[in-house]
């Protein structure tokens, strides 16, 4: 297990939704919304409302063609993963007793 | 399963190696080499020799501090995932009989 299967999972997830309508290799707004709600609902908080999806869509759609291609999708996933890692480090640092080994995290 | 577990897997893989020596939150050259060989050896072909690892290290170490932090690692994984997806699409397009449904892949 590990990185290779993480990469394969990201590819599979993208194609699971991109293949539903229109261009099989890009996510339409509808396909992106479905992916966000089903796969990342818990991460995106109020992704239930259109506004959040619209914002993600506009942020992602770097080339403004109304579609999200695989590279744009990976940029989103990368940003979310970095945010998760930061959250994980904050949580770990708070957990340790103050006089314990302090996390060597650069501030 | 899906994107969230892919994200968690990437975080776990990074910390599995970054925690071994020195700064627990960055990969030293030695830790990066171990990660590349053990996790991505099949993807990086001749990663066995130092030269390939040196090249990846230099490409990754965007801020030139001799260490690879989580964001730099995610950029590598993103690039590899896009390359894998491109390979997957090329393979799928070749597979289809010429007169069959042509893949709607923008050239």
gemmi code that builds the backbone of each chain (N, CA, C; Angstrom):
import gemmi

chains = {
    "A": [
        ("UNK", (0.863, -1.188, 0.000), (0.000, 0.000, 0.000), (0.899, 1.238, 0.000)),
        ("UNK", (0.318, 2.419, 0.011), (1.117, 3.632, 0.106), (0.896, 4.538, -1.087)),
        ("UNK", (1.927, 5.276, -1.453), (1.750, 6.317, -2.471), (1.170, 5.785, -3.785)),
        ("UNK", (1.718, 4.689, -4.370), (1.169, 4.252, -5.656), (-0.346, 4.039, -5.600)),
        ("UNK", (-0.833, 3.402, -4.542), (-2.286, 3.172, -4.513), (-3.030, 4.480, -4.259)),
        ("UNK", (-2.392, 5.431, -3.600), (-3.044, 6.738, -3.423), (-3.204, 7.388, -4.800)),
        ("UNK", (-2.164, 7.275, -5.627), (-2.232, 7.867, -6.967), (-3.321, 7.176, -7.788)),
        ("UNK", (-3.349, 5.862, -7.718), (-4.365, 5.120, -8.499), (-5.776, 5.482, -8.032)),
        ("UNK", (-5.928, 5.696, -6.722), (-7.239, 6.014, -6.172), (-7.718, 7.375, -6.689)),
        ("UNK", (-6.781, 8.320, -6.772), (-7.141, 9.655, -7.265), (-7.563, 9.563, -8.738)),
        ("UNK", (-6.844, 8.756, -9.512), (-7.184, 8.599, -10.939), (-8.562, 7.954, -11.067)),
        ("UNK", (-8.789, 6.915, -10.292), (-10.086, 6.204, -10.362), (-11.230, 7.127, -9.960)),
        ("UNK", (-11.013, 7.885, -8.876), (-12.095, 8.762, -8.401), (-12.451, 9.789, -9.469)),
        ("UNK", (-11.440, 10.374, -10.083), (-11.691, 11.401, -11.122), (-12.509, 10.802, -12.256)),
        ("UNK", (-12.080, 9.627, -12.744), (-12.745, 9.044, -13.919), (-14.133, 8.486, -13.585)),
        ("UNK", (-14.337, 8.161, -12.298), (-15.650, 7.669, -11.868), (-16.714, 8.752, -12.141)),
        ("UNK", (-16.314, 10.015, -11.968), (-17.283, 11.114, -12.137), (-17.150, 11.772, -13.509)),
        ("UNK", (-15.935, 11.866, -14.049), (-15.772, 12.608, -15.319), (-16.432, 11.871, -16.472)),
        ("UNK", (-16.564, 10.545, -16.333), (-17.106, 9.751, -17.431), (-18.617, 9.795, -17.553)),
        ("UNK", (-19.272, 10.529, -16.660), (-20.730, 10.427, -16.623), (-21.400, 11.186, -17.764)),
        ("UNK", (-20.926, 12.390, -18.055), (-21.612, 13.147, -19.116), (-20.581, 13.968, -19.915)),
        ("UNK", (-20.949, 14.382, -21.109), (-20.077, 15.239, -21.924), (-18.703, 14.631, -22.122)),
        ("UNK", (-17.680, 15.497, -22.053), (-16.296, 15.048, -22.264), (-15.912, 14.072, -21.156)),
        ("UNK", (-15.526, 12.896, -21.573), (-15.259, 11.824, -20.581), (-14.019, 12.120, -19.739)),
        ("UNK", (-13.226, 13.118, -20.185), (-11.943, 13.318, -19.484), (-11.914, 14.638, -18.714)),
        ("UNK", (-13.087, 15.266, -18.571), (-13.140, 16.473, -17.730), (-14.395, 16.411, -16.856)),
        ("UNK", (-14.382, 17.177, -15.769), (-15.543, 17.247, -14.872), (-16.376, 18.465, -15.237)),
        ("UNK", (-17.646, 18.225, -15.529), (-18.565, 19.363, -15.700), (-18.923, 19.868, -14.306)),
        ("UNK", (-19.654, 20.979, -14.236), (-20.069, 21.495, -12.917), (-20.857, 20.443, -12.146)),
        ("UNK", (-21.766, 19.787, -12.862), (-22.607, 18.765, -12.212), (-21.768, 17.619, -11.685)),
        ("UNK", (-20.812, 17.161, -12.516), (-19.967, 16.030, -12.092), (-19.086, 16.438, -10.923)),
        ("UNK", (-18.582, 17.686, -10.957), (-17.723, 18.164, -9.865), (-18.525, 18.228, -8.577)),
        ("UNK", (-19.761, 18.724, -8.669), (-20.597, 18.845, -7.469), (-20.827, 17.467, -6.857)),
        ("UNK", (-21.133, 16.496, -7.725), (-21.381, 15.133, -7.243), (-20.131, 14.583, -6.543)),
        ("UNK", (-18.954, 14.812, -7.166), (-17.690, 14.316, -6.575), (-17.478, 14.962, -5.214)),
        ("UNK", (-17.659, 16.293, -5.162), (-17.419, 17.021, -3.908), (-18.340, 16.514, -2.803)),
        ("UNK", (-19.620, 16.345, -3.136), (-20.579, 15.929, -2.108), (-20.297, 14.507, -1.652)),
        ("UNK", (-20.072, 13.616, -2.633), (-19.952, 12.198, -2.253), (-18.572, 11.868, -1.675)),
        ("UNK", (-17.531, 12.465, -2.218), (-16.182, 12.062, -1.797), (-15.586, 12.974, -0.721)),
        ("UNK", (-15.923, 14.259, -0.798), (-15.218, 15.207, 0.069), (-16.168, 16.044, 0.922)),
        ("UNK", (-17.443, 15.612, 1.001), (-18.451, 16.394, 1.742), (-17.928, 16.794, 3.115)),
        ("UNK", (-17.352, 15.818, 3.819), (-16.917, 16.103, 5.206), (-15.791, 17.120, 5.228)),
        ("UNK", (-14.992, 17.170, 4.144), (-13.854, 18.103, 4.164), (-14.288, 19.509, 3.797)),
        ("UNK", (-15.332, 19.601, 2.961), (-15.655, 20.925, 2.413), (-16.777, 21.591, 3.199)),
        ("UNK", (-17.123, 20.972, 4.354), (-18.136, 21.594, 5.204), (-19.410, 21.843, 4.425)),
        ("UNK", (-19.673, 23.117, 4.168), (-21.002, 23.446, 3.603), (-21.008, 23.278, 2.077)),
        ("UNK", (-20.407, 22.123, 1.635), (-20.372, 21.932, 0.169), (-21.782, 21.622, -0.332)),
        ("UNK", (-22.707, 21.458, 0.609), (-24.069, 21.099, 0.201), (-24.642, 22.245, -0.627)),
        ("UNK", (-24.235, 23.518, -0.297), (-24.896, 24.593, -1.038), (-24.093, 24.944, -2.278)),
        ("UNK", (-24.831, 25.415, -3.268), (-24.224, 25.666, -4.576), (-23.072, 26.640, -4.497)),
        ("UNK", (-23.177, 27.600, -3.575), (-22.150, 28.649, -3.500), (-20.745, 28.051, -3.308)),
        ("UNK", (-20.668, 27.083, -2.393), (-19.349, 26.484, -2.102), (-18.830, 25.775, -3.354)),
        ("UNK", (-19.741, 25.065, -4.047), (-19.328, 24.324, -5.244), (-18.914, 25.302, -6.336)),
        ("UNK", (-19.699, 26.401, -6.478), (-19.361, 27.425, -7.479), (-17.968, 27.973, -7.221)),
        ("UNK", (-17.693, 28.253, -5.957), (-16.384, 28.836, -5.599), (-15.263, 27.866, -5.943)),
        ("UNK", (-15.441, 26.580, -5.558), (-14.408, 25.574, -5.862), (-14.257, 25.477, -7.378)),
        ("UNK", (-15.385, 25.473, -8.102), (-15.348, 25.324, -9.563), (-14.562, 26.474, -10.180)),
        ("UNK", (-14.858, 27.707, -9.740), (-14.174, 28.872, -10.329), (-12.697, 28.853, -9.975)),
        ("UNK", (-12.408, 28.485, -8.711), (-10.985, 28.430, -8.305), (-10.253, 27.373, -9.121)),
        ("UNK", (-10.912, 26.250, -9.386), (-10.254, 25.114, -10.056), (-10.109, 25.350, -11.550)),
        ("UNK", (-11.128, 25.978, -12.127), (-11.204, 26.068, -13.591), (-10.204, 27.100, -14.111)),
        ("UNK", (-8.913, 26.756, -13.934), (-7.835, 27.717, -14.222), (-7.943, 28.250, -15.648)),
        ("UNK", (-8.286, 27.409, -16.622), (-8.307, 27.883, -18.010), (-9.701, 28.337, -18.435)),
        ("UNK", (-10.625, 28.454, -17.446), (-11.951, 29.025, -17.716), (-12.718, 28.386, -18.866)),
        ("UNK", (-12.632, 27.082, -18.989), (-13.412, 26.458, -20.090), (-14.678, 25.807, -19.528)),
        ("UNK", (-14.975, 26.125, -18.268), (-16.220, 25.609, -17.681), (-16.119, 24.151, -17.300)),
        ("UNK", (-14.937, 23.589, -17.489), (-14.734, 22.179, -17.161), (-13.498, 22.099, -16.258)),
        ("UNK", (-13.395, 21.039, -15.453), (-12.204, 20.831, -14.619), (-11.476, 19.606, -15.149)),
        ("UNK", (-10.233, 19.809, -15.607), (-9.504, 18.648, -16.134), (-8.708, 17.994, -15.012)),
        ("UNK", (-7.998, 16.908, -15.360), (-7.358, 16.101, -14.311), (-6.313, 16.905, -13.551)),
        ("UNK", (-5.528, 17.705, -14.262), (-4.473, 18.486, -13.587), (-5.089, 19.474, -12.591)),
        ("UNK", (-6.196, 20.119, -13.002), (-6.857, 21.073, -12.097), (-7.407, 20.339, -10.872)),
        ("UNK", (-7.903, 19.139, -11.082), (-8.422, 18.315, -9.971), (-7.290, 17.954, -9.001)),
        ("UNK", (-6.121, 17.592, -9.549), (-4.987, 17.191, -8.696), (-4.496, 18.388, -7.876)),
        ("UNK", (-4.587, 19.587, -8.449), (-4.190, 20.796, -7.706), (-5.106, 20.963, -6.491)),
        ("UNK", (-6.419, 20.721, -6.677), (-7.364, 20.791, -5.549), (-6.990, 19.755, -4.497)),
        ("UNK", (-6.781, 18.524, -4.935), (-6.478, 17.444, -3.986), (-5.166, 17.703, -3.262)),
        ("UNK", (-4.201, 18.279, -3.975), (-2.923, 18.599, -3.332), (-3.112, 19.650, -2.251)),
        ("UNK", (-3.885, 20.687, -2.572), (-4.124, 21.765, -1.605), (-4.871, 21.227, -0.377)),
        ("UNK", (-5.863, 20.372, -0.606), (-6.627, 19.796, 0.519), (-5.728, 18.908, 1.372)),
        ("UNK", (-4.820, 18.157, 0.704), (-3.936, 17.253, 1.451), (-2.963, 18.042, 2.309)),
        ("UNK", (-2.427, 19.140, 1.771), (-1.512, 19.994, 2.554), (-2.275, 20.587, 3.742)),
        ("UNK", (-3.524, 21.011, 3.500), (-4.337, 21.581, 4.595), (-4.576, 20.518, 5.669)),
        ("UNK", (-4.845, 19.290, 5.240), (-5.067, 18.198, 6.205), (-3.802, 17.932, 7.006)),
        ("UNK", (-2.664, 17.950, 6.315), (-1.393, 17.684, 7.003), (-1.115, 18.767, 8.032)),
        ("UNK", (-1.383, 20.040, 7.663), (-1.174, 21.144, 8.603), (-2.059, 20.949, 9.835)),
        ("UNK", (-3.316, 20.559, 9.588), (-4.262, 20.332, 10.683), (-3.750, 19.201, 11.574)),
        ("UNK", (-3.248, 18.142, 10.924), (-2.730, 16.964, 11.647), (-1.552, 17.389, 12.526)),
        ("UNK", (-0.659, 18.256, 12.005), (0.512, 18.682, 12.775), (0.085, 19.570, 13.939)),
        ("UNK", (-0.858, 20.492, 13.684), (-1.341, 21.366, 14.762), (-1.910, 20.512, 15.894)),
        ("UNK", (-2.725, 19.538, 15.489), (-3.407, 18.658, 16.465), (-2.349, 17.910, 17.274)),
        ("UNK", (-1.284, 17.395, 16.580), (-0.246, 16.599, 17.248), (0.524, 17.484, 18.215)),
        ("UNK", (0.810, 18.726, 17.788), (1.625, 19.614, 18.623), (0.858, 19.976, 19.887)),
        ("UNK", (-0.466, 20.227, 19.759), (-1.260, 20.597, 20.942), (-1.316, 19.428, 21.910)),
        ("UNK", (-1.334, 18.210, 21.357), (-1.564, 17.026, 22.188), (-0.439, 16.833, 23.197)),
        ("UNK", (0.809, 17.181, 22.784), (1.980, 16.831, 23.610), (1.997, 17.707, 24.859)),
        ("UNK", (2.330, 17.136, 26.045), (2.478, 17.963, 27.260), (3.565, 19.005, 27.009)),
        ("UNK", (3.349, 20.230, 27.511), (4.234, 21.337, 27.183), (5.694, 20.961, 27.453)),
        ("UNK", (6.014, 20.303, 28.587), (7.435, 20.064, 28.876), (7.954, 18.868, 28.100)),
        ("UNK", (7.074, 18.175, 27.323), (7.550, 17.006, 26.560), (8.405, 17.476, 25.381)),
        ("UNK", (8.786, 16.461, 24.557), (9.611, 16.744, 23.373), (8.840, 17.717, 22.477)),
        ("UNK", (9.421, 18.852, 22.202), (8.606, 19.804, 21.427), (8.765, 19.468, 19.947)),
        ("UNK", (7.694, 19.626, 19.173), (7.749, 19.286, 17.734), (8.742, 20.233, 17.086)),
        ("UNK", (9.657, 19.651, 16.271), (10.636, 20.534, 15.593), (9.966, 21.159, 14.383)),
        ("UNK", (8.839, 21.842, 14.567), (8.119, 22.417, 13.409), (8.601, 23.853, 13.274)),
        ("UNK", (9.040, 24.161, 12.022), (9.522, 25.532, 11.838), (8.316, 26.460, 11.908)),
        ("UNK", (8.385, 27.587, 12.656), (7.209, 28.499, 12.726), (7.240, 29.445, 11.556)),
    ],
    "B": [
        ("UNK", (-14.049, 4.222, 0.404), (-12.693, 4.500, -0.075), (-12.749, 5.711, -1.010)),
        ("UNK", (-11.627, 6.117, -1.573), (-11.650, 7.212, -2.534), (-10.684, 8.304, -2.124)),
        ("UNK", (-11.004, 9.524, -2.519), (-10.057, 10.623, -2.341), (-9.604, 10.803, -0.897)),
        ("UNK", (-10.525, 10.848, 0.093), (-10.048, 11.082, 1.475), (-8.970, 10.078, 1.877)),
        ("UNK", (-9.170, 8.787, 1.575), (-8.141, 7.815, 2.002), (-6.872, 7.982, 1.178)),
        ("UNK", (-7.004, 8.473, -0.048), (-5.784, 8.731, -0.840), (-4.990, 9.840, -0.142)),
        ("UNK", (-5.708, 10.871, 0.325), (-5.031, 11.980, 1.006), (-4.367, 11.477, 2.281)),
        ("UNK", (-5.098, 10.665, 3.056), (-4.536, 10.148, 4.318), (-3.307, 9.290, 4.042)),
        ("UNK", (-3.355, 8.525, 2.954), (-2.251, 7.629, 2.619), (-0.997, 8.437, 2.297)),
        ("UNK", (-1.184, 9.534, 1.578), (-0.038, 10.380, 1.226), (0.566, 10.982, 2.496)),
        ("UNK", (-0.287, 11.404, 3.435), (0.199, 11.996, 4.691), (0.960, 10.934, 5.485)),
        ("UNK", (0.397, 9.758, 5.565), (1.047, 8.668, 6.333), (2.382, 8.297, 5.723)),
        ("UNK", (2.404, 8.177, 4.390), (3.653, 7.772, 3.723), (4.751, 8.796, 3.999)),
        ("UNK", (4.420, 10.067, 3.894), (5.425, 11.121, 4.114), (5.985, 11.017, 5.528)),
        ("UNK", (5.088, 10.901, 6.511), (5.545, 10.913, 7.921), (6.258, 9.612, 8.304)),
        ("UNK", (5.964, 8.543, 7.569), (6.638, 7.257, 7.818), (8.144, 7.427, 7.599)),
        ("UNK", (8.506, 8.243, 6.612), (9.937, 8.425, 6.295), (10.494, 9.705, 6.921)),
        ("UNK", (9.710, 10.766, 7.001), (10.275, 12.045, 7.492), (10.630, 11.965, 8.966)),
        ("UNK", (9.968, 11.047, 9.681), (10.193, 10.980, 11.131), (11.434, 10.217, 11.535)),
        ("UNK", (12.182, 9.717, 10.543), (13.290, 8.809, 10.893), (14.506, 9.538, 11.445)),
        ("UNK", (14.871, 10.663, 10.842), (16.085, 11.354, 11.336), (15.890, 12.870, 11.225)),
        ("UNK", (16.680, 13.627, 11.970), (16.664, 15.092, 11.871), (15.265, 15.643, 12.083)),
        ("UNK", (14.924, 16.680, 11.303), (13.615, 17.339, 11.422), (12.518, 16.328, 11.080)),
        ("UNK", (11.632, 16.137, 12.034), (10.605, 15.081, 11.864), (9.584, 15.433, 10.775)),
        ("UNK", (9.621, 16.725, 10.336), (8.561, 17.133, 9.404), (9.104, 17.417, 8.009)),
        ("UNK", (10.380, 17.022, 7.761), (10.895, 17.153, 6.392), (11.675, 15.891, 6.030)),
        ("UNK", (11.853, 15.659, 4.745), (12.610, 14.504, 4.279), (14.038, 14.941, 3.988)),
        ("UNK", (14.994, 14.260, 4.633), (16.402, 14.482, 4.280), (16.657, 13.714, 2.986)),
        ("UNK", (17.860, 13.892, 2.416), (18.181, 13.145, 1.182), (18.051, 11.644, 1.425)),
        ("UNK", (18.565, 11.190, 2.556), (18.515, 9.752, 2.860), (17.082, 9.259, 2.981)),
        ("UNK", (16.243, 10.042, 3.689), (14.836, 9.636, 3.859), (14.111, 9.644, 2.522)),
        ("UNK", (14.414, 10.650, 1.686), (13.753, 10.741, 0.372), (14.135, 9.532, -0.479)),
        ("UNK", (15.427, 9.176, -0.433), (15.900, 8.046, -1.251), (15.180, 6.774, -0.833)),
        ("UNK", (15.055, 6.589, 0.504), (14.390, 5.387, 1.014), (12.932, 5.354, 0.537)),
        ("UNK", (12.263, 6.538, 0.613), (10.857, 6.617, 0.193), (10.747, 6.269, -1.288)),
        ("UNK", (11.630, 6.874, -2.101), (11.567, 6.656, -3.558), (11.774, 5.186, -3.889)),
        ("UNK", (12.770, 4.579, -3.249), (13.079, 3.175, -3.582), (11.946, 2.264, -3.130)),
        ("UNK", (11.484, 2.472, -1.881), (10.511, 1.537, -1.334), (9.099, 1.780, -1.884)),
        ("UNK", (8.710, 3.026, -2.054), (7.327, 3.312, -2.431), (7.131, 3.509, -3.933)),
        ("UNK", (8.147, 4.077, -4.585), (7.925, 4.481, -5.972), (8.960, 3.911, -6.931)),
        ("UNK", (9.698, 2.890, -6.455), (10.794, 2.334, -7.269), (10.311, 2.001, -8.673)),
        ("UNK", (9.131, 1.355, -8.739), (8.656, 0.909, -10.064), (8.307, 2.101, -10.945)),
        ("UNK", (7.938, 3.226, -10.345), (7.548, 4.392, -11.156), (8.760, 5.160, -11.641)),
        ("UNK", (9.841, 5.141, -10.844), (10.960, 6.029, -11.175), (12.055, 5.280, -11.928)),
        ("UNK", (11.739, 4.048, -12.333), (12.685, 3.305, -13.157), (14.029, 3.199, -12.444)),
        ("UNK", (15.022, 3.928, -12.942), (16.383, 3.694, -12.421), (16.631, 4.521, -11.163)),
        ("UNK", (15.593, 4.472, -10.247), (15.797, 5.282, -9.029), (16.839, 4.611, -8.147)),
        ("UNK", (17.295, 3.428, -8.565), (18.263, 2.707, -7.725), (19.542, 3.547, -7.647)),
        ("UNK", (19.876, 4.281, -8.775), (21.174, 4.949, -8.690), (21.004, 6.353, -8.120)),
        ("UNK", (22.067, 6.798, -7.487), (22.010, 8.085, -6.781), (21.619, 9.236, -7.677)),
        ("UNK", (22.057, 9.144, -8.926), (21.819, 10.259, -9.847), (20.325, 10.589, -9.949)),
        ("UNK", (19.521, 9.551, -10.090), (18.061, 9.776, -10.246), (17.511, 10.428, -8.975)),
        ("UNK", (18.000, 9.936, -7.818), (17.498, 10.483, -6.541), (17.965, 11.924, -6.397)),
        ("UNK", (19.240, 12.184, -6.779), (19.765, 13.559, -6.703), (18.907, 14.490, -7.542)),
        ("UNK", (18.570, 14.030, -8.748), (17.782, 14.885, -9.662), (16.408, 15.174, -9.045)),
        ("UNK", (15.769, 14.125, -8.534), (14.441, 14.320, -7.920), (14.581, 15.266, -6.730)),
        ("UNK", (15.645, 15.066, -5.919), (15.852, 15.902, -4.728), (16.005, 17.367, -5.129)),
        ("UNK", (16.836, 17.617, -6.139), (17.079, 19.007, -6.552), (15.812, 19.629, -7.138)),
        ("UNK", (15.096, 18.816, -7.941), (13.844, 19.338, -8.534), (12.838, 19.659, -7.433)),
        ("UNK", (12.814, 18.805, -6.395), (11.792, 18.954, -5.344), (12.128, 20.075, -4.381)),
        ("UNK", (13.436, 20.200, -4.094), (13.851, 21.103, -3.011), (13.744, 22.564, -3.461)),
        ("UNK", (12.503, 22.988, -3.669), (12.245, 24.307, -4.276), (12.932, 25.426, -3.484)),
        ("UNK", (12.933, 25.344, -2.162), (13.526, 26.439, -1.382), (14.999, 26.171, -1.021)),
        ("UNK", (15.574, 25.104, -1.658), (17.016, 24.848, -1.504), (17.530, 24.771, -0.069)),
        ("UNK", (16.741, 24.150, 0.806), (17.244, 24.040, 2.187), (17.775, 22.621, 2.442)),
        ("UNK", (17.911, 21.850, 1.350), (18.487, 20.504, 1.495), (17.497, 19.517, 2.071)),
        ("UNK", (16.291, 19.975, 2.285), (15.258, 19.098, 2.836), (14.020, 19.197, 1.935)),
        ("UNK", (13.169, 18.177, 1.937), (11.920, 18.235, 1.164), (10.761, 18.292, 2.156)),
        ("UNK", (9.993, 19.382, 2.115), (8.870, 19.467, 3.057), (7.609, 18.871, 2.425)),
        ("UNK", (6.521, 18.864, 3.182), (5.322, 18.150, 2.741), (4.777, 18.722, 1.434)),
        ("UNK", (4.777, 20.047, 1.326), (4.225, 20.667, 0.108), (5.050, 20.264, -1.120)),
        ("UNK", (6.388, 20.248, -0.952), (7.249, 19.856, -2.073), (6.997, 18.390, -2.436)),
        ("UNK", (6.761, 17.557, -1.435), (6.465, 16.133, -1.673), (5.154, 15.991, -2.450)),
        ("UNK", (4.139, 16.782, -2.059), (2.822, 16.679, -2.726), (2.928, 17.128, -4.189)),
        ("UNK", (3.812, 18.089, -4.456), (4.005, 18.533, -5.847), (4.554, 17.374, -6.676)),
        ("UNK", (5.513, 16.612, -6.097), (6.043, 15.430, -6.798), (4.926, 14.430, -7.056)),
        ("UNK", (4.160, 14.132, -6.004), (3.115, 13.114, -6.140), (2.059, 13.561, -7.160)),
        ("UNK", (1.769, 14.868, -7.176), (0.791, 15.385, -8.141), (1.294, 15.203, -9.558)),
        ("UNK", (2.581, 15.534, -9.766), (3.170, 15.420, -11.111), (3.175, 13.956, -11.556)),
        ("UNK", (3.539, 13.050, -10.647), (3.569, 11.615, -10.990), (2.161, 11.114, -11.301)),
        ("UNK", (1.164, 11.607, -10.537), (-0.218, 11.154, -10.743), (-0.743, 11.628, -12.092)),
        ("UNK", (-0.409, 12.868, -12.469), (-0.833, 13.387, -13.784), (-0.154, 12.568, -14.885)),
        ("UNK", (1.139, 12.240, -14.680), (1.866, 11.440, -15.685), (1.221, 10.058, -15.815)),
        ("UNK", (0.839, 9.468, -14.687), (0.188, 8.154, -14.702), (-1.145, 8.243, -15.438)),
        ("UNK", (-1.893, 9.300, -15.171), (-3.202, 9.459, -15.815), (-3.038, 9.606, -17.328)),
        ("UNK", (-2.027, 10.386, -17.736), (-1.767, 10.552, -19.177), (-1.450, 9.207, -19.799)),
        ("UNK", (-0.620, 8.421, -19.092), (-0.226, 7.095, -19.590), (-1.468, 6.214, -19.702)),
        ("UNK", (-2.317, 6.301, -18.690), (-3.564, 5.498, -18.644), (-4.449, 5.863, -19.836)),
        ("UNK", (-4.542, 7.154, -20.144), (-5.400, 7.588, -21.259), (-4.808, 7.137, -22.587)),
        ("UNK", (-3.471, 7.287, -22.728), (-2.821, 6.846, -23.981), (-3.103, 5.367, -24.185)),
        ("UNK", (-2.941, 4.603, -23.116), (-3.106, 3.140, -23.195), (-4.540, 2.823, -23.604)),
        ("UNK", (-5.525, 3.572, -22.999), (-6.939, 3.301, -23.279), (-7.252, 3.642, -24.728)),
        ("UNK", (-6.672, 4.744, -25.225), (-6.987, 5.192, -26.594), (-6.441, 4.191, -27.597)),
        ("UNK", (-5.220, 3.662, -27.325), (-4.627, 2.699, -28.270), (-5.458, 1.431, -28.305)),
        ("UNK", (-6.021, 1.069, -27.161), (-6.705, -0.219, -27.019), (-7.925, -0.291, -27.943)),
        ("UNK", (-8.624, 0.877, -28.127), (-9.914, 0.831, -28.814), (-9.712, 0.586, -30.300)),
        ("UNK", (-10.549, -0.266, -30.939), (-10.449, -0.458, -32.401), (-10.668, 0.886, -33.086)),
        ("UNK", (-9.872, 1.151, -34.142), (-9.859, 2.479, -34.782), (-11.288, 2.923, -35.097)),
        ("UNK", (-12.146, 2.052, -35.662), (-13.477, 2.545, -36.098), (-14.418, 2.650, -34.909)),
        ("UNK", (-13.955, 2.223, -33.701), (-14.851, 2.288, -32.519), (-15.021, 3.732, -32.090)),
        ("UNK", (-15.712, 3.856, -30.955), (-15.973, 5.206, -30.403), (-14.611, 5.852, -30.102)),
        ("UNK", (-14.369, 7.023, -30.679), (-13.017, 7.588, -30.436), (-13.056, 8.349, -29.120)),
        ("UNK", (-11.945, 8.278, -28.390), (-11.897, 8.940, -27.047), (-12.001, 10.433, -27.292)),
        ("UNK", (-12.873, 11.105, -26.518), (-13.005, 12.572, -26.721), (-11.864, 13.258, -25.988)),
        ("UNK", (-10.615, 12.945, -26.352), (-9.476, 13.551, -25.651), (-8.992, 14.719, -26.489)),
        ("UNK", (-8.898, 15.891, -25.815), (-8.444, 17.040, -26.596), (-6.960, 16.841, -26.916)),
        ("UNK", (-6.552, 17.066, -28.173), (-5.126, 16.908, -28.524), (-4.379, 18.220, -28.321)),
    ],
}
model = gemmi.Model(1)
for chain_id, residues in chains.items():
    chain = gemmi.Chain(chain_id)
    for i, (resn, *xyz) in enumerate(residues, 1):
        res = gemmi.Residue()
        res.name, res.seqid = resn, gemmi.SeqId(i, " ")
        for name, pos in zip(("N", "CA", "C"), xyz):
            atom = gemmi.Atom()
            atom.name, atom.element = name, gemmi.Element(name[0])
            atom.pos, atom.b_iso = gemmi.Position(*pos), 0.0
            res.add_atom(atom)
        chain.add_residue(res)
    model.add_chain(chain)
structure = gemmi.Structure()
structure.add_model(model)
structure.setup_entities()
